[in-house]
């Protein structure tokens, strides 16, 4: 797809990942980019989505908008996380088909995989079980976009593509203690403990689960590459291919921020999915994506950004 001369909508384009995607698109020479804002365009509302497509006459939709959060946020608002994410996907995809959009690229989630998926996660395993309970409503809602896109391809010949990014991190991430993911949550907690002279920090779980992380700029590159080069029906993982235990992650964050106190694990709190690590070969084969940012470099950049905010 020659995206430089394409009219593009990036839902969620003002957010953490979306702003990077917009930046990459502009770097490719794209000048016709629309970023709808929730204050004026509610993507859950059919009429609003229809107006958006009529006004922009978009050729490509990159659907990034989502209601997201960590384990605590998912447990507190499972109904909202299911409904808002499901209905945004349903309406933006359906109205794209009706409006004659040439390509729709939806961004799913690693939370869609079964709780006990063999590591590394391969895309063919996505239907082999139920997601981890604490984020299942969110994961299943996002997975419906895969089902819908494949159904539309079969019935209407509609070009819908589905990507499955692993946990993202980087400068500009969400550091809100009520809704942040693990890396920003650890950074904030340890910096605040350091400033307070606290002797310890208490973290959820027992530290045994593993996660894989993808630097946000790398994720944006992968999304744009898929927009340019991939038109298949198969879902595609986006990841770094590196797995780290949460216990080791806490040590790396402590080192990066200079926190020298003890880490105490509260095993009464949930661990979440036991392991997460992706098979990233399909992205390399189908559209040439490979993550480039070493984890240590990305972590230091994230810590530096947070400190610069004066937080």
Buried (B, 14 or more C-beta within 10 A) or exposed (E): BEBEEBBBBBBBBBBBBBBBBBEBBEEEEBEBBBBBEEEEBBBBEBEBBBBBBEEBEBBBBBBBBBBBBBBBBBBEBBEBBBBBBBBBBBBBBBBBBEBEBBBBBBBBBBBBBBBBBEBBBBBEBBEEEEBBBBBBBBBBBBBBBBEBBBEBBEEEEBBBBBBBBBBBBBBBBBBEEEBBBBBBBBBBBBBBBBEEEBEEBEBBBBBEBBBBBBBBBBBBBBBBBBBBEBBBBEBBBBBBBBBBBBBEBBBBBBBBBEBEBEBEBEEEBBBBBEBBBBBBBBBEEBBEBBBEBEBEEBBBBBBEBBEEEEE
